[in-house]
Amino acid sequence: MSAPRLVVHRDKELMAEAAAARLITAVVDAQAVRGTASVVLTGGRNGNGLLAALGTAPARDAVDWSRLDLWWGDERFLPEGDPERNVTQAREALLDRVPLDPARVHAMPASDGPHGDDADAAAAAYAAELAAAAGPDGVGGVPAFDVLMLGVGPDTHVASLFPELAAVRETERTVVGVHGAPKPPPTRISLTLPAIRAAREVWLLAAGEDKAKAAALALAAGADEVRTPAAGARGTERTLWLMDTAAASELPRSAHPA
Ligand SMILES: O=C1O[C@H](COP(=O)(O)O)[C@@H](O)[C@H](O)[C@H]1O
């Protein structure tokens, strides 16, 4: 697992634009090497800000959108089309305006889908979809994602792995139903830390004052992933914290990039 590296930008707009440019490069590189790319999207303000920035990025058309697999790190378990669903917000921010292959857009199930309101069954179905897509490079039942992005909650949650809940302690399954989340809605679906850690690159997005404490806790030496889930999110090749100065304002000096 890779150690976290920090990139701090002036403000959240610049952070979103720089992260979008970085994502374009990562996808184009992966497509050049492997013919295809796989990216895990995050919900939340920073994830949607990045997607919106990607939509207006000058190099956006360098991506071959038809050879891109999109997955989600978590989903709010709500009916299809609900404005609070992460996939609905991602479609609005970007996905409806780029020529993706619909078969490669792997949204997590909705609460009015084939599994009804059974979030555990829906999570198991998503795990099976991931396992079927895990190629020779896949580890532990998931593809070796090229880039997996995570928003960081003010309580240090990533995906829907909240401090101290059962989901963040999961060591076997790749996707779980989450019950009793402290942030609405209480029922969610989430990748687990083992699935997150199969990604080549993990990017944690943290912009805004309300992320400062969370970033400081997660980046402190010896941070525990059950109490501080963001501390457990690492990529096999690279772990990047993409931040703005407000989110980085409570980091110890030793954690700042030179
Ligand atoms: O509910 C969620 O929140 C987090 C963080 O969102 P933010 O708006 O505070 O940045 C997000 O990463 C996650 O995907 C989402 O379901």
The ligand as an ORCA input file, in Angstrom:
! r2SCAN-3c Opt
* xyz 0 1
  O     -22.883     11.140      1.659
  C     -21.793     11.181      1.127
  O     -20.851     12.061      1.606
  C     -19.478     11.987      1.257
  C     -18.841     13.362      1.465
  O     -19.649     14.361      0.894
  P     -19.329     15.913      1.002
  O     -20.507     16.617      0.361
  O     -19.186     16.240      2.464
  O     -18.048     16.146      0.254
  C     -19.316     11.420     -0.128
  O     -17.982     11.201     -0.374
  C     -20.106     10.133     -0.295
  O     -19.888      9.575     -1.565
  C     -21.540     10.447     -0.130
  O     -22.400      9.346     -0.276
*
